[in-house]
Structures are given as C-alpha cells and as structure tokens.
Amino acid sequence: MLRQYLPILIFLALAGIIGLALYTIGWLAGPRRPDSEKLSPYECGFEAFEDSRVRFDVRYYLVAIIFIVFDLEIAFFFPWAVSLGTTGTFGLLAMLIFAAILVVALVYDYCKGALEWD
C-alpha cells in the first residue's frame, strides 16, 4: 500500500529541491542595491513607512474591491463553458442572465463614479 505513494513522495521532494535551488540562486545572484524607485510607494498612494494613523483616500480600496468582485464572478464563466454541452439551452440562458446582471452592475458602478480616480 505504501509503495503506491512513493512516486508522489519523490515528486514532492524533487519539487521542493528545485524550488529551494531556484530561490537560493535568485537570492545569491540578485542585486541588493535598493534605490529611490524601489523604496517609493507602490500604487496605494501613500508612503509605506509613515505613521499608520495617517488619513488616506478610500477610493483605491473601493476600486480594488470592485475588481475582486468582478474577477471572482468572471471565474464562474469557466466551469460554465466546460459544462455547456451538458447544460444545453437552460445553461446558456442562465449564464446570459448572469452576464446581464454583471453588465448592469458595472454600468451602475460607472454611473455612480466608483471607477473614477480623480
């Protein structure tokens, strides 16, 4: 019984060794000269090493949440596309309704100005 797990164990050990080797090579060969560009704020709009109680714009997080919601909802299209042959017309209509709801939500967000960054 345990002999059946030997290929899996070898695969996991080999994957771990290759991953550790690539990480070590990158760490040894990589540059260690941080410049002003690397230490500058990245996309969030505020300095990373300031006081944590500084006020900042919430619109960044609003756009991020909207992106995550739409990204997760779009992920439902992949299993639907795979099972379209099985679900038939009912599955097609259900996904069209789902897509219409997504479009309405996106238009609503756009009209409310949730996607505006200015």
N, C-alpha and C positions, 0 to 999 in steps of 0.2 A: 504494500500500500504506500509506504513512504517513498519507494522508488519512482512513483509517478510524479512526485513533487520535485525531484532532482532537476529536471530541465528548468522549472520555474525558479528554483534557488540559484542555479547557475546564471540564468538571465538577470535576476535581481542583483547578484554580486557583480556581474560584468557591467551592468548599467551604473551601479554605484561607483565602481572603479573608474569607468570612463568619465562620469560626471565629476568626480573628485579630481581626476587628472586635468580635465579641461578648466575647471575652476582654478586649480593651482597654477597652470600655465598662464592663464589670464592675469592672475594676481602677480606672478613673478615678472611677466613681460609688459604689463600695463604701466602707463605713465602715472606718476604720483606728484604731479605739479598742478595743484588747484589754482585756477586763475579767477579773475573777477567774474567771468561769464559763468563758470561753474558754481560760484558762490552767490549768484544773483537769484532773485525769486523766480520760481518756475510756475507760470500760468495762474497762480492763485491770486496774484496782485498785491501781496503784502510780504514783507521781509520774513524770512524763516526764523531768524534768530532775534526776534524782538520780544517785548513783553506779551504774554499770552492774553492779556485783557484788553488789547487794542481793538477798537471797532473796525470792522471791515465790511465790504459790500456782500450782501447775501445773494445777489444775482448770479454769482459764479456757482453757488451750490444749487440754485434753482435750475440753471441750465444743466448741471451735472445730473440732478435727479430726473429731469425730463429725458435726458439722453439714456439713462439707465432703464427707465420705464419703457421707452420705445425700443431699446435694444433687446430687452427681455421679451417684449411682446412679439418682436420680429422673429425671435428664436422659435416661436410656435409655427412659423411657416415651414420649417424644415421637416418635422415629422408629418405635417400635413401633405407636403409634396411627395414624401415617400409612400404614404398610405392612400394617395389619391385614387389609385386603381381599385382599391378595396372599398373606399367610402363612396365613390361614384358622385352622382349629382348632388346628393344631400351634403356630402363633404365639401363640394365646390361651393354650394350656396352658403353653407355655414362659414366658410373661410372668407367669402366675399362680404358677408355681413360683418365679420370681424375686421376685415381690412377697411370697410367703410367707417366703422367706429374709430379706428386708428386715424383715418384721414380727418374725420370730424374733430377729434381731439387735437390733432396737430393744427388745424385751422383755428380752433378756439385758442390754443396757446399763442399762435401767431397774432391773432387779433387782440388779445389781451396784452401783448408786448412782452411775453415771457421769454422770447428768444432775442430780444433787443439787448445789446450790451452797452449801449451809450447811456 
